[in-house]
Amino acid sequence: MPIDAAKALAAEPRSGEITWDHKDVQLYHLGIGAGIPATDPDELRYTLESRLHVLPSFATVAGAGSPGVIGGLSMPGVDVDLAKVLHGGQSLTVHRPLPVQGTATATARIAAVYDKGKAAVLVMRTEAADGQGPLWTNDAQIFVRGEGGWGGDRGPSARLDPPAGAPDRTVERPIREDQALLYRLSGDWNPLHADPEFARLAGFERPILHGLCTYGSTLKAVVDTLLGGDVTRVRSYATRFAGVVYPGETLRIRMWHTPEATRVAVSAVERDDAPVLADTVVEHT
């Protein structure tokens, strides 16, 4: 069996040093669509080194995304075809504001393996800490199509009850035709996001946008729209990837806001509001 759940869970964590500086942060921000309009003071917080702050979702690419989702597929007990892999969900807990530049130790392990019948789900957990203590914890839910059915634990349901009432705010964010090409420079080199032939092999009509690019764009919209542009107010952020985005489309981001958390739903405008992100929650102060 390509996935040996017991072996994957028992494997020793992998640790390594990661570093980043302002250029990595700026490139990530540009990759998720920051900088439009280029001279807007609110956008300069994402693009100009003298005013720079760090959107917490940068944690998903810090150190070029190492060890990341692709790294999880080379862990002991895991041997799968990359064309069968989809990023099913992502959760992030921020232990303190991310610095503009830093060095940290990232420790990664397979935290869970679930049997969903037609697919297996790997939960890849990455924890980062520096000399001052923990920085963030990332959980990536990795779906591997065709690898379930061995009778293992199905795991918890990620589905939440729909938000009540009309959204408090709705914004639209255009995705550039070259957005995936720019975003992948932050470290996710999966050819699914650039190579038309590989995308067709994976069952898509053309390359799709990284789910984590949509993830970052959505968090930026919440921070800018409801949190006064203050990235330090974000405590945690979780989502389920419910559908794909094609570069050139427009994201419609609906937000239901409370003082402690914001529920979010994201859809693709040009495809009759096809769901993109679901069960999305940003916890904040």
ZAGU-742280 format. One line per 2 residues: number of its first residue (from 1); their letters; for each residue y, x, z of N, C-alpha, C. Coordinates in nm, 3 decimals. Example, Ala and Ser with C-alpha at 12.3 -4.5 7.8 and 13.67 -1.06 7.14 Angstrom:
% residues 2
1	AS	-0.569/1.319/0.780/-0.450/1.230/0.780/-0.330/1.320/0.780; -0.225/1.285/0.708/-0.106/1.367/0.714/0.003/1.290/0.787
***
This chain:
% residues 285
1	MP	-0.119/0.085/0.000/0.000/0.000/0.000/0.125/0.089/0.000; 0.221/0.064/-0.087/0.339/0.150/-0.096/0.419/0.159/0.033
3	ID	0.418/0.051/0.116/0.488/0.056/0.244/0.385/0.050/0.356; 0.382/0.154/0.436/0.297/0.159/0.554/0.389/0.134/0.673
5	AA	0.393/0.009/0.721/0.490/-0.030/0.823/0.475/0.053/0.950; 0.352/0.073/0.995/0.331/0.148/1.119/0.380/0.291/1.106
7	KA	0.352/0.353/0.992/0.394/0.491/0.970/0.546/0.501/0.961; 0.608/0.405/0.893/0.753/0.406/0.877/0.823/0.391/1.013
9	LA	0.773/0.301/1.097/0.834/0.277/1.226/0.812/0.394/1.323; 0.701/0.464/1.306/0.669/0.574/1.397/0.734/0.706/1.355
11	AE	0.790/0.711/1.236/0.845/0.836/1.184/0.961/0.886/1.271; 0.972/1.017/1.282/1.082/1.077/1.356/1.215/1.047/1.286
13	PR	1.319/1.016/1.362/1.451/0.996/1.300/1.495/1.122/1.227; 1.576/1.103/1.125/1.633/1.216/1.053/1.780/1.229/1.092
15	SG	1.819/1.350/1.127/1.957/1.374/1.168/2.019/1.481/1.080; 2.148/1.468/1.057/2.220/1.567/0.979/2.369/1.555/1.004
17	EI	2.437/1.662/0.975/2.582/1.663/0.994/2.651/1.605/0.872; 2.748/1.519/0.894/2.830/1.466/0.786/2.976/1.500/0.814
19	TW	3.051/1.520/0.709/3.194/1.547/0.721/3.270/1.464/0.619; 3.394/1.438/0.647/3.482/1.368/0.554/3.626/1.405/0.585
21	DH	3.712/1.383/0.487/3.855/1.406/0.508/3.934/1.297/0.436; 4.065/1.314/0.430/4.150/1.208/0.375/4.116/1.176/0.230
23	KD	4.072/1.274/0.153/4.040/1.249/0.012/3.923/1.153/-0.001; 3.823/1.169/0.085/3.707/1.079/0.083/3.749/0.936/0.120
25	VQ	3.838/0.925/0.219/3.886/0.793/0.261/3.967/0.728/0.150; 4.056/0.805/0.088/4.139/0.750/-0.020/4.052/0.708/-0.139
27	LY	3.953/0.789/-0.175/3.866/0.755/-0.287/3.789/0.626/-0.257; 3.739/0.613/-0.135/3.669/0.489/-0.097/3.762/0.369/-0.108
29	HL	3.881/0.381/-0.055/3.975/0.269/-0.062/4.007/0.230/-0.206; 4.027/0.329/-0.292/4.050/0.298/-0.434/3.926/0.232/-0.494
31	GI	3.808/0.276/-0.451/3.683/0.222/-0.504/3.661/0.076/-0.470; 3.721/0.028/-0.361/3.707/-0.114/-0.327/3.827/-0.196/-0.370
33	GA	3.919/-0.133/-0.446/4.028/-0.209/-0.505/4.163/-0.194/-0.440; 4.179/-0.102/-0.346/4.309/-0.081/-0.283/4.406/-0.017/-0.382
35	GI	4.534/-0.026/-0.349/4.635/0.042/-0.429/4.702/-0.044/-0.534; 4.683/-0.177/-0.527/4.746/-0.268/-0.623/4.824/-0.373/-0.545
37	PA	4.958/-0.379/-0.561/5.048/-0.290/-0.636/5.057/-0.151/-0.572; 5.074/-0.050/-0.655/5.065/0.088/-0.610/5.174/0.126/-0.510
39	TD	5.291/0.062/-0.517/5.401/0.098/-0.428/5.418/0.001/-0.312; 5.328/-0.093/-0.298/5.333/-0.189/-0.188/5.310/-0.115/-0.056
41	PD	5.402/-0.126/0.041/5.384/-0.055/0.169/5.251/-0.088/0.237; 5.203/-0.211/0.222/5.076/-0.248/0.283/4.959/-0.176/0.217
43	EL	4.970/-0.150/0.087/4.865/-0.077/0.016/4.873/0.073/0.041; 4.992/0.125/0.067/5.006/0.268/0.092/4.933/0.311/0.219
45	RY	4.906/0.216/0.308/4.826/0.249/0.427/4.683/0.288/0.388; 4.642/0.250/0.270/4.507/0.281/0.221/4.505/0.400/0.125
47	TL	4.622/0.437/0.071/4.623/0.532/-0.040/4.708/0.657/-0.019; 4.802/0.653/0.074/4.894/0.767/0.093/4.857/0.841/0.220
49	ES	4.829/0.971/0.206/4.774/1.046/0.319/4.866/1.047/0.442; 4.998/1.040/0.422/5.089/1.043/0.537/5.089/0.912/0.616
51	RL	5.032/0.805/0.561/5.029/0.675/0.630/4.887/0.624/0.649; 4.789/0.707/0.623/4.653/0.661/0.604/4.588/0.608/0.732
53	HV	4.523/0.492/0.718/4.429/0.446/0.820/4.295/0.423/0.750; 4.189/0.402/0.829/4.054/0.399/0.772/3.994/0.261/0.792
55	LP	3.964/0.193/0.681/3.894/0.066/0.689/3.755/0.092/0.747; 3.712/0.016/0.849/3.584/0.048/0.914/3.464/0.054/0.821
57	SF	3.464/-0.023/0.712/3.351/-0.020/0.621/3.335/0.114/0.550; 3.434/0.204/0.563/3.417/0.340/0.514/3.292/0.405/0.575
59	AT	3.251/0.358/0.693/3.132/0.413/0.758/3.009/0.405/0.669; 3.005/0.311/0.575/2.888/0.298/0.488/2.879/0.409/0.384
61	VA	2.987/0.484/0.363/2.985/0.592/0.263/3.022/0.728/0.322; 3.062/0.733/0.449/3.104/0.861/0.509/2.993/0.965/0.493
63	GA	3.032/1.085/0.455/2.930/1.187/0.426/2.856/1.158/0.298; 2.924/1.096/0.201/2.866/1.058/0.072/2.750/0.961/0.087
65	GS	2.762/0.875/0.191/2.660/0.772/0.210/2.530/0.824/0.266; 2.529/0.947/0.316/2.405/1.008/0.365/2.379/0.964/0.509
67	PG	2.254/0.928/0.540/2.135/0.923/0.456/2.128/0.798/0.369; 2.189/0.687/0.412/2.207/0.571/0.328/2.081/0.499/0.285
69	VI	2.102/0.397/0.199/1.992/0.312/0.154/1.890/0.392/0.074; 1.937/0.472/-0.020/1.844/0.549/-0.103/1.764/0.647/-0.016
71	GG	1.830/0.705/0.084/1.760/0.795/0.175/1.648/0.726/0.249; 1.670/0.598/0.282/1.567/0.522/0.352/1.440/0.505/0.271
73	LS	1.453/0.512/0.140/1.336/0.494/0.053/1.251/0.619/0.043; 1.296/0.729/0.105/1.215/0.851/0.106/1.162/0.881/0.246
75	MP	1.173/0.785/0.337/1.120/0.803/0.471/0.967/0.798/0.469; 0.901/0.860/0.566/0.754/0.851/0.573/0.708/0.706/0.576
77	GV	0.600/0.677/0.502/0.547/0.542/0.498/0.610/0.453/0.393; 0.709/0.506/0.319/0.780/0.426/0.219/0.770/0.496/0.084
79	DV	0.712/0.427/-0.013/0.699/0.481/-0.149/0.711/0.364/-0.245; 0.833/0.339/-0.294/0.858/0.218/-0.373/0.933/0.252/-0.501
81	DL	0.928/0.158/-0.594/0.997/0.170/-0.722/1.142/0.126/-0.704; 1.236/0.216/-0.735/1.378/0.186/-0.716/1.422/0.061/-0.792
83	AK	1.358/0.032/-0.905/1.395/-0.086/-0.984/1.360/-0.217/-0.912; 1.276/-0.209/-0.808/1.238/-0.329/-0.732/1.322/-0.348/-0.606
85	VL	1.418/-0.258/-0.586/1.493/-0.255/-0.460/1.625/-0.329/-0.474; 1.655/-0.414/-0.376/1.785/-0.479/-0.367/1.837/-0.463/-0.224
87	HG	1.966/-0.446/-0.214/2.031/-0.437/-0.083/2.052/-0.581/-0.035; 1.979/-0.622/0.067/1.980/-0.762/0.108/2.089/-0.798/0.206
89	GQ	2.132/-0.704/0.288/2.234/-0.734/0.387/2.282/-0.607/0.453; 2.394/-0.620/0.526/2.452/-0.504/0.592/2.522/-0.549/0.718
91	SL	2.504/-0.473/0.825/2.581/-0.498/0.946/2.635/-0.367/0.999; 2.753/-0.373/1.056/2.824/-0.255/1.105/2.885/-0.287/1.241
93	TV	2.862/-0.199/1.336/2.929/-0.207/1.465/3.015/-0.082/1.480; 3.143/-0.104/1.510/3.238/0.007/1.524/3.259/0.033/1.673
95	HR	3.230/0.153/1.717/3.243/0.185/1.858/3.384/0.232/1.895; 3.455/0.286/1.798/3.597/0.318/1.816/3.657/0.341/1.677
97	PL	3.790/0.340/1.662/3.850/0.356/1.529/3.805/0.485/1.461; 3.781/0.474/1.331/3.734/0.590/1.255/3.850/0.684/1.226
99	PV	3.831/0.815/1.248/3.937/0.910/1.217/3.949/0.936/1.067; 4.066/0.980/1.024/4.090/1.010/0.883/4.006/1.127/0.837
101	QG	3.981/1.221/0.925/3.890/1.330/0.893/3.803/1.356/1.014; 3.679/1.400/0.988/3.590/1.420/1.100/3.460/1.485/1.061
103	TA	3.387/1.525/1.164/3.251/1.577/1.152/3.167/1.504/1.254; 3.053/1.455/1.212/2.967/1.377/1.301/2.821/1.406/1.271
105	TA	2.736/1.371/1.365/2.591/1.375/1.343/2.544/1.234/1.312; 2.481/1.217/1.196/2.426/1.087/1.156/2.274/1.091/1.175
107	TA	2.224/0.994/1.247/2.081/0.985/1.274/2.026/0.857/1.215; 1.926/0.868/1.129/1.874/0.752/1.056/1.726/0.733/1.085
109	RI	1.686/0.606/1.090/1.545/0.573/1.108/1.519/0.434/1.053; 1.393/0.404/1.027/1.353/0.268/0.993/1.339/0.192/1.125
111	AA	1.426/0.096/1.149/1.428/0.023/1.276/1.334/-0.097/1.275; 1.302/-0.149/1.155/1.213/-0.266/1.146/1.158/-0.275/1.005
113	VY	1.039/-0.334/0.992/0.979/-0.366/0.863/0.929/-0.509/0.870; 0.977/-0.593/0.780/0.942/-0.735/0.783/0.869/-0.775/0.655
115	DK	0.778/-0.870/0.671/0.698/-0.923/0.559/0.752/-1.061/0.523; 0.823/-1.070/0.410/0.880/-1.197/0.367/0.793/-1.267/0.263
117	GK	0.669/-1.224/0.249/0.579/-1.288/0.154/0.587/-1.223/0.018; 0.691/-1.255/-0.058/0.707/-1.198/-0.192/0.783/-1.065/-0.189
119	AA	0.832/-1.028/-0.073/0.908/-0.903/-0.062/0.889/-0.846/0.078; 0.911/-0.716/0.087/0.920/-0.650/0.217/1.067/-0.623/0.245
121	VL	1.103/-0.623/0.373/1.239/-0.590/0.414/1.234/-0.472/0.509; 1.306/-0.366/0.474/1.322/-0.250/0.561/1.460/-0.256/0.624
123	VM	1.468/-0.236/0.753/1.597/-0.226/0.821/1.621/-0.078/0.849; 1.717/-0.021/0.776/1.750/0.121/0.787/1.871/0.134/0.880
125	RT	1.851/0.195/0.996/1.959/0.207/1.095/2.013/0.349/1.096; 2.145/0.359/1.086/2.212/0.489/1.091/2.316/0.484/1.202
127	EA	2.306/0.581/1.293/2.401/0.591/1.403/2.477/0.722/1.389; 2.609/0.715/1.404/2.692/0.834/1.390/2.768/0.858/1.520
129	AD	2.774/0.985/1.559/2.844/1.024/1.681/2.907/1.161/1.659; 3.021/1.183/1.725/3.083/1.314/1.723/3.095/1.365/1.866
131	GQ	3.176/1.468/1.888/3.186/1.527/2.020/3.243/1.434/2.126; 3.309/1.327/2.082/3.367/1.232/2.177/3.276/1.112/2.203
133	GP	3.159/1.108/2.135/3.067/0.998/2.159/3.038/0.918/2.033; 2.975/0.800/2.048/2.937/0.718/1.933/3.058/0.674/1.850
135	LW	3.039/0.673/1.719/3.142/0.626/1.625/3.106/0.490/1.566; 2.985/0.480/1.508/2.944/0.354/1.448/2.792/0.345/1.440
137	TN	2.744/0.221/1.422/2.604/0.193/1.395/2.597/0.105/1.271; 2.522/0.147/1.171/2.504/0.074/1.047/2.360/0.027/1.035
139	DA	2.338/-0.097/1.001/2.204/-0.147/0.966/2.207/-0.197/0.822; 2.123/-0.140/0.738/2.109/-0.186/0.600/1.976/-0.257/0.586
141	QI	1.978/-0.381/0.536/1.855/-0.456/0.511/1.818/-0.436/0.364; 1.705/-0.371/0.340/1.663/-0.334/0.206/1.545/-0.422/0.164
143	FV	1.564/-0.503/0.059/1.457/-0.587/0.005/1.382/-0.509/-0.102; 1.250/-0.509/-0.092/1.166/-0.446/-0.193/1.078/-0.555/-0.252
145	RG	1.111/-0.598/-0.373/1.041/-0.710/-0.436/0.895/-0.675/-0.466; 0.808/-0.771/-0.438/0.667/-0.754/-0.470/0.587/-0.675/-0.370
147	EG	0.648/-0.636/-0.256/0.578/-0.550/-0.160/0.546/-0.620/-0.029; 0.562/-0.754/-0.022/0.525/-0.827/0.098/0.382/-0.876/0.090
149	GW	0.348/-0.964/0.184/0.219/-1.030/0.178/0.107/-0.962/0.252; 0.138/-0.869/0.345/0.031/-0.803/0.418/0.006/-0.869/0.555
151	GG	0.080/-0.977/0.584/0.058/-1.048/0.710/0.139/-0.996/0.826; 0.246/-0.923/0.797/0.330/-0.869/0.903/0.432/-0.969/0.955
153	DR	0.510/-0.925/1.052/0.615/-1.006/1.113/0.719/-1.045/1.007; 0.754/-1.174/1.000/0.855/-1.218/0.903/0.996/-1.179/0.946
155	GP	1.016/-1.155/1.075/1.148/-1.116/1.123/1.240/-1.234/1.143; 1.359/-1.209/1.198/1.454/-1.317/1.224/1.517/-1.368/1.096
157	SA	1.565/-1.493/1.100/1.639/-1.549/0.986/1.785/-1.507/0.996; 1.840/-1.466/0.882/1.980/-1.427/0.878/2.072/-1.545/0.848
159	RL	2.016/-1.662/0.828/2.096/-1.776/0.787/2.172/-1.836/0.905; 2.299/-1.866/0.884/2.384/-1.931/0.983/2.418/-2.071/0.937
161	DP	2.452/-2.158/1.031/2.503/-2.290/0.993/2.634/-2.273/0.918; 2.660/-2.354/0.815/2.785/-2.341/0.739/2.906/-2.359/0.829
163	PA	3.017/-2.292/0.800/3.140/-2.313/0.879/3.186/-2.459/0.867; 3.247/-2.508/0.972/3.293/-2.647/0.974/3.433/-2.658/0.915
165	GA	3.453/-2.762/0.834/3.587/-2.791/0.782/3.628/-2.702/0.668; 3.752/-2.722/0.625/3.809/-2.643/0.515/3.845/-2.504/0.565
167	PD	3.838/-2.403/0.478/3.877/-2.268/0.522/4.023/-2.261/0.561; 4.055/-2.170/0.654/4.193/-2.149/0.695/4.273/-2.074/0.589
169	RT	4.205/-1.984/0.518/4.271/-1.910/0.411/4.172/-1.887/0.299; 4.223/-1.889/0.176/4.143/-1.854/0.058/4.226/-1.759/-0.026
171	VE	4.166/-1.645/-0.063/4.234/-1.549/-0.150/4.140/-1.513/-0.264; 4.197/-1.464/-0.372/4.118/-1.417/-0.486/4.150/-1.271/-0.512
173	RP	4.045/-1.195/-0.540/4.060/-1.052/-0.564/3.989/-1.015/-0.695; 4.062/-0.969/-0.797/3.999/-0.928/-0.923/3.923/-0.796/-0.907
175	IR	3.810/-0.787/-0.976/3.730/-0.665/-0.977/3.749/-0.599/-1.114; 3.791/-0.475/-1.115/3.818/-0.405/-1.240/3.689/-0.381/-1.318
177	ED	3.702/-0.366/-1.449/3.587/-0.336/-1.533/3.520/-0.204/-1.493; 3.601/-0.110/-1.445/3.546/0.021/-1.409/3.525/0.036/-1.258
179	QA	3.527/-0.075/-1.184/3.520/-0.067/-1.038/3.392/0.000/-0.990; 3.277/-0.036/-1.047/3.151/0.024/-1.004/3.147/0.174/-1.036
181	LL	3.205/0.214/-1.149/3.207/0.356/-1.185/3.292/0.436/-1.087; 3.401/0.375/-1.040/3.486/0.442/-0.942/3.421/0.443/-0.804
183	YR	3.363/0.328/-0.764/3.303/0.320/-0.632/3.185/0.416/-0.616; 3.106/0.435/-0.721/2.986/0.518/-0.707/3.021/0.665/-0.679
185	LS	3.146/0.706/-0.704/3.188/0.842/-0.673/3.191/0.868/-0.523; 3.182/0.763/-0.443/3.175/0.780/-0.297/3.033/0.807/-0.250
187	GD	2.934/0.810/-0.342/2.803/0.858/-0.303/2.683/0.773/-0.339; 2.702/0.648/-0.386/2.587/0.565/-0.424/2.565/0.577/-0.573
189	WN	2.468/0.663/-0.611/2.447/0.697/-0.751/2.339/0.613/-0.817; 2.299/0.503/-0.754/2.196/0.417/-0.813/2.238/0.380/-0.956
191	PL	2.155/0.411/-1.057/2.193/0.382/-1.196/2.208/0.233/-1.225; 2.162/0.147/-1.136/2.179/0.003/-1.153/2.325/-0.035/-1.173
193	HA	2.415/0.048/-1.123/2.557/0.015/-1.126/2.633/0.082/-1.241; 2.560/0.152/-1.328/2.627/0.222/-1.437/2.550/0.223/-1.568
195	DP	2.418/0.222/-1.562/2.333/0.240/-1.680/2.282/0.105/-1.730; 2.327/0.059/-1.848/2.283/-0.072/-1.898/2.132/-0.083/-1.914
197	EF	2.066/0.023/-1.960/1.921/0.016/-1.979/1.849/-0.001/-1.845; 1.893/0.075/-1.744/1.831/0.062/-1.612/1.856/-0.078/-1.555
199	AR	1.977/-0.131/-1.574/2.009/-0.265/-1.525/1.917/-0.368/-1.588; 1.889/-0.355/-1.719/1.799/-0.451/-1.784/1.657/-0.439/-1.729
201	LA	1.613/-0.316/-1.700/1.481/-0.298/-1.640/1.471/-0.368/-1.505; 1.584/-0.372/-1.433/1.587/-0.435/-1.302/1.610/-0.585/-1.310
203	GF	1.626/-0.638/-1.434/1.638/-0.782/-1.452/1.779/-0.835/-1.463; 1.877/-0.747/-1.485/2.016/-0.789/-1.497/2.066/-0.767/-1.639
205	ER	2.156/-0.853/-1.682/2.205/-0.844/-1.821/2.291/-0.721/-1.845; 2.352/-0.668/-1.739/2.433/-0.547/-1.748/2.449/-0.491/-1.607
207	PI	2.506/-0.370/-1.593/2.522/-0.313/-1.460/2.601/-0.405/-1.367; 2.561/-0.406/-1.241/2.625/-0.491/-1.141/2.707/-0.406/-1.044
209	LH	2.798/-0.472/-0.976/2.879/-0.404/-0.875/2.794/-0.377/-0.751; 2.820/-0.267/-0.684/2.753/-0.238/-0.558/2.783/-0.350/-0.458
211	GL	2.679/-0.396/-0.387/2.704/-0.493/-0.283/2.800/-0.440/-0.178; 2.791/-0.311/-0.148/2.880/-0.253/-0.047/3.023/-0.241/-0.095
213	CT	3.046/-0.244/-0.225/3.182/-0.249/-0.276/3.242/-0.387/-0.248; 3.167/-0.493/-0.276/3.210/-0.627/-0.241/3.230/-0.639/-0.090
215	YG	3.141/-0.579/-0.015/3.149/-0.577/0.132/3.282/-0.518/0.179; 3.318/-0.403/0.123/3.444/-0.338/0.160/3.565/-0.417/0.115
217	ST	3.562/-0.469/-0.007/3.674/-0.548/-0.059/3.699/-0.671/0.028; 3.590/-0.731/0.073/3.602/-0.851/0.156/3.661/-0.819/0.291
219	LK	3.616/-0.711/0.354/3.672/-0.674/0.484/3.821/-0.643/0.470; 3.859/-0.573/0.364/4.002/-0.545/0.342/4.081/-0.674/0.331
221	AV	4.027/-0.774/0.262/4.098/-0.901/0.248/4.116/-0.968/0.384; 4.013/-0.964/0.469/4.025/-1.023/0.603/4.128/-0.949/0.686
223	VD	4.122/-0.815/0.685/4.216/-0.735/0.764/4.359/-0.762/0.717; 4.382/-0.761/0.587/4.517/-0.777/0.534/4.570/-0.918/0.553
225	TL	4.482/-1.017/0.543/4.525/-1.156/0.545/4.538/-1.212/0.686; 4.445/-1.176/0.775/4.438/-1.241/0.906/4.458/-1.147/1.025
227	LG	4.445/-1.017/1.006/4.454/-0.924/1.119/4.578/-0.835/1.113; 4.677/-0.877/1.036/4.803/-0.804/1.029/4.790/-0.664/0.974
229	GD	4.684/-0.640/0.896/4.664/-0.508/0.839/4.616/-0.404/0.938; 4.577/-0.446/1.059/4.538/-0.353/1.165/4.386/-0.333/1.164
231	VT	4.342/-0.222/1.107/4.198/-0.195/1.094/4.132/-0.173/1.230; 4.209/-0.135/1.332/4.151/-0.105/1.463/4.108/-0.233/1.536
233	RV	4.143/-0.349/1.485/4.103/-0.474/1.551/3.959/-0.513/1.518; 3.899/-0.453/1.415/3.763/-0.488/1.375/3.663/-0.428/1.473
235	RS	3.571/-0.512/1.521/3.467/-0.468/1.614/3.329/-0.461/1.546; 3.298/-0.559/1.464/3.172/-0.559/1.392/3.187/-0.642/1.266
237	YA	3.092/-0.624/1.173/3.102/-0.690/1.043/2.961/-0.699/0.985; 2.917/-0.821/0.959/2.781/-0.841/0.907/2.784/-0.938/0.790
239	TR	2.695/-0.916/0.694/2.686/-1.007/0.579/2.544/-1.009/0.524; 2.518/-1.114/0.445/2.397/-1.122/0.364/2.440/-1.125/0.219
241	FA	2.380/-1.038/0.136/2.413/-1.034/-0.006/2.338/-1.148/-0.076; 2.414/-1.251/-0.114/2.354/-1.374/-0.166/2.350/-1.378/-0.318
243	GV	2.417/-1.288/-0.385/2.421/-1.288/-0.531/2.495/-1.166/-0.581; 2.494/-1.148/-0.711/2.554/-1.028/-0.769/2.696/-1.054/-0.815
245	VY	2.769/-0.945/-0.833/2.902/-0.946/-0.894/2.897/-0.853/-1.015; 2.951/-0.899/-1.126/2.964/-0.814/-1.244/3.107/-0.761/-1.251
247	PG	3.125/-0.631/-1.277/3.260/-0.578/-1.293/3.340/-0.661/-1.394; 3.466/-0.685/-1.360/3.552/-0.768/-1.442/3.566/-0.910/-1.390
249	ET	3.481/-0.949/-1.295/3.490/-1.083/-1.238/3.594/-1.088/-1.127; 3.614/-1.208/-1.072/3.709/-1.231/-0.965/3.636/-1.283/-0.842
251	LR	3.664/-1.223/-0.726/3.607/-1.271/-0.601/3.696/-1.380/-0.542; 3.633/-1.489/-0.500/3.705/-1.591/-0.422/3.656/-1.578/-0.278
253	IR	3.747/-1.549/-0.188/3.714/-1.518/-0.049/3.771/-1.626/0.041; 3.682/-1.704/0.102/3.722/-1.812/0.193/3.701/-1.766/0.337
255	MW	3.798/-1.797/0.424/3.795/-1.748/0.562/3.819/-1.862/0.660; 3.734/-1.867/0.764/3.749/-1.959/0.875/3.776/-1.875/0.999
257	HT	3.895/-1.887/1.055/3.945/-1.790/1.153/3.949/-1.847/1.294; 3.904/-1.766/1.391/3.924/-1.792/1.533/3.979/-1.664/1.595
259	PE	4.027/-1.667/1.720/4.080/-1.544/1.780/3.978/-1.432/1.793; 3.849/-1.465/1.804/3.747/-1.361/1.825/3.669/-1.323/1.701
261	AT	3.664/-1.412/1.602/3.580/-1.384/1.485/3.627/-1.465/1.365; 3.597/-1.413/1.247/3.628/-1.482/1.122/3.500/-1.497/1.042
263	RV	3.466/-1.622/1.008/3.356/-1.648/0.915/3.409/-1.638/0.773; 3.328/-1.586/0.684/3.372/-1.561/0.546/3.262/-1.603/0.450
265	AV	3.303/-1.660/0.336/3.213/-1.686/0.224/3.279/-1.634/0.098; 3.203/-1.564/0.015/3.258/-1.503/-0.107/3.178/-1.550/-0.227
267	SA	3.250/-1.585/-0.334/3.185/-1.633/-0.455/3.252/-1.571/-0.577; 3.184/-1.583/-0.692/3.235/-1.533/-0.819/3.302/-1.647/-0.894
269	VE	3.432/-1.637/-0.914/3.511/-1.746/-0.972/3.460/-1.784/-1.110; 3.434/-1.684/-1.195/3.401/-1.711/-1.335/3.263/-1.772/-1.355
271	RD	3.179/-1.771/-1.253/3.046/-1.830/-1.265/3.033/-1.951/-1.172; 3.134/-2.037/-1.179/3.133/-2.164/-1.104/3.110/-2.141/-0.955
273	DA	3.180/-2.042/-0.902/3.172/-2.012/-0.758/3.030/-1.978/-0.715; 2.958/-1.902/-0.796/2.825/-1.856/-0.757/2.836/-1.773/-0.630
275	PV	2.752/-1.800/-0.529/2.762/-1.726/-0.402/2.738/-1.577/-0.421; 2.816/-1.498/-0.348/2.804/-1.352/-0.353/2.773/-1.295/-0.214
277	LA	2.857/-1.329/-0.116/2.831/-1.293/0.022/2.819/-1.422/0.103; 2.719/-1.428/0.190/2.698/-1.545/0.274/2.669/-1.500/0.417
279	DT	2.676/-1.594/0.511/2.647/-1.563/0.652/2.725/-1.442/0.697; 2.853/-1.441/0.662/2.938/-1.325/0.684/3.028/-1.349/0.804
281	VV	3.030/-1.253/0.896/3.108/-1.265/1.019/3.178/-1.133/1.047; 3.310/-1.140/1.068/3.388/-1.026/1.115/3.429/-1.056/1.258
283	EH	3.380/-0.978/1.353/3.424/-0.992/1.492/3.541/-0.898/1.516; 3.642/-0.946/1.589/3.765/-0.869/1.604/3.839/-0.909/1.730
285	T	3.940/-0.832/1.763/4.028/-0.866/1.874/4.145/-0.947/1.823
***
